[in-house]
Amino acid sequence: MFCGVKFCGGCNPRFERRKVLEQLKEHFEGRIEFAYAQEGIVYDILLIIGGCTNCCASFSQYTTKRGNIKLWDVSHVERVIEELEGQLSLADDAK
């Protein structure tokens, strides 16, 4: 599965957004390819990592097959893992 990643502007330096991405990359190693989101590329899903509840990163310019997942707190990591695991199961079922 191909997951685009979009970060917010980083107004909250206490939340280490890149560290969360590294944790997700480690968990899904060999199963999900994470890449910084770019226009013109179609992603299976887009992960938007914000630093606060505003989660202000714009993402309407990106194209996805299965929508997006927002995360703005370290407490969301387990939920995001569950959602991505579910997306992987759906992808496996479609094969």
N, C-alpha and C positions, 0 to 999 in steps of 0.2 A: 504494500500500500504506500502511496506517495502523499505525504503530509506537508503542506506549506506552513510556514511559521511566520507570523507577523507580531512584532513587538510594539508596544506603545512608546511614547517619548521618554519614559523613565523618570517621572516626577517623584517617585518614591524610592530613594536609594536604599532603603532598608530591606526591600524585597528583591532578592537576587534572581532576576528572571532567567538569566542564562544558566544558572545553576539548576533551576527547575527543568529547563530544556535538556541539559546533560543527563539529569535523572531519568527523564522520559526516553532519551536515546538509548541509555543503558538498558532500561527495562525492555524495550522493543527491538533491541539489536538483531539485525537479520530479518526482521519482520515488517518494520516500517522505515521508510526512507524519509528523513526530515530534511527540508531545505528552506532557506529563507525565501519567503514569498516574492514572486516577481510577476508583473503583469504579462499576459500572453501565454502563460503556462496553465494547464488544467491540472488541478490537484484532486485527489480523492476526497480529501478533507483539509480544512484550514484550521490551524490552532492559533488563536489570538491570545497572546500573553501580555496582560496589563499589569500595572503596578498598584492600582487602587480600584475601588468600586466603580469608578467612571469607565474603566476599560476603554479608553478613548481612541484607540488605534483604528484608523479607517481601514476597511477591508472590502468595500463594495466593488473595488476595481479588480478583484481576483475572482477566478472562475473555479468552482468546485463541483464535483459530482454528488457529494453527500453533505454539503453544508459546512458548518463551522462549530468549533467548540471554544468557549471563552474560559480563561483562567486568570485570576488576579490576586490569588493568595495561595500560600503554600498548602493550606488546608484543602485546596481543590485538587491536588495532585492525584489522590486516590480515585476521585470521581472521574477525572480525565482518563486515567488508566482504564477504568471500567468501561467508559464510553468507547475508547479506542479498541479495547479487546472486543467489544460488541461489534464494532465496525469490521474488525478482522474476521469475526465469525460470519458476518453477513457476506463478506467478500469470498470466504471459503465456500459458503453454501451456494453462491452464484456460479462457481466453477463447474 
